[in-house]
Amino acid sequence: MNINKALVLTWLVCVAAGCNDKEDECVTVPDTDGIGIDLQFIQLQDTIAAIESKDQLVSFLTRYPVMRDQLLGRRNYPDDSVFINTLYQRFLHPGFDTLLLETRRIFGDAAKLKAQFHLAFTNLKYYYPDFVPPTIQTVITGLESDLVVTDTLILVALDYYLGKEGKYRPRLYDYLLDRYEPEDIVPSCMLIFGIGERFNKTSLEDNTVLADMIAYGKSFYFAKHMLPCVPDSTFIWYSARDIRGARKNEDLIWARLIEDQVLFSTNHVIKQKYLGERPKTLEVGEDCPGRIAQWVGWEIVKKYMDSHPDVTLAQLMSTSDPQQVFRESRYKPE
């Protein structure tokens, strides 16, 4: 039996059986006693819904330029007049009030969301004492956009994250909708922090698949430590079954990456197949989720950190040599 058939067969058996591996466990929960943060959490969805004139809309957008330019996409419109008229018609449409009510039903007063941001930022400050939490602003946009994350500001379009329980959902493929549940907001923000150059140092000269795998792996590892008890599946947007299947078939996945000479390839087609956004990694098997090389990168980083207990999270994130992490992890699935 060739390796591809073996992968498909084993994966199908795993999915059918449920692969009752142990559930996700918490990683180390840091001792944050004595660490205080000043969390600025500003809800603007009611303010947007209360706009009654174009002058009020212009005034609002002037006060919040990042929201105007990045979340609402000013650059996508030919001029200011078209932009303002389009938003004005959207915000005053009766359906916008209905969307606001639905957002309130799902998120309530957003206390749970605020608490999770507070937890993540408190942990982040534990690992990076100089960290200053960004201001958080929540809005609804009419399902136009999801998140904007900068060093100083996080904008969350709550209506994009109503999830399976919501009456309204963004127009996306089903496999992409899975990452737009209410509980995905803070993990997604932590992943964006974790992949950005502020925390995740990378080598600009290394354009291999392996370099991308390690960069993604570090970002998942980082995000998990900001939210220690959130399941792995939430960070990588796999189902629990996908995670169990990947763990069960890790040796076969690795064999496919080696057989196809994926690790040191710089070919963009290869990168798209193994790292890119796809519902399935068909090169591995019909039931293998997309972005499987990202997941393997996470496993390599975990192995590296398990074998280097004296390395701190900050030291891992500042390690810019992906081959060093790979080599010293001695990663090789059983």
Secondary structure, 3 states (H helix, E strand, C coil): CCHHHHHHHHHHHHHHHCCCCCCCCCCCCCCCCCCCCCCCEEECHHHHHCCCCHHHHHHHHHHCHHHHHHHCCHHHCCCHHHHHHHHHHHHCCHHHHHHHHHHHHHHCCCHHHHHHHHHHHHHHHHHCCCCCCCEEEEECCCCCCCEEECCCEEEEEHHHHCCCCCCCCCCCCHHHHCCCCHHHHHHHHHHHHHHCCCCCCCCCCCCCHHHHHHHHHHHHHHHHHHCCCCCHHHHHCCCHHHHHHHHHCHHHHHHHHHHCCCCCCCCHHHHHHHCCCCCECCCCCCCCECCHHHHHHHHHHHHHHHCCCCCCHHHHHHCCCHHHHHHHHCCCCC
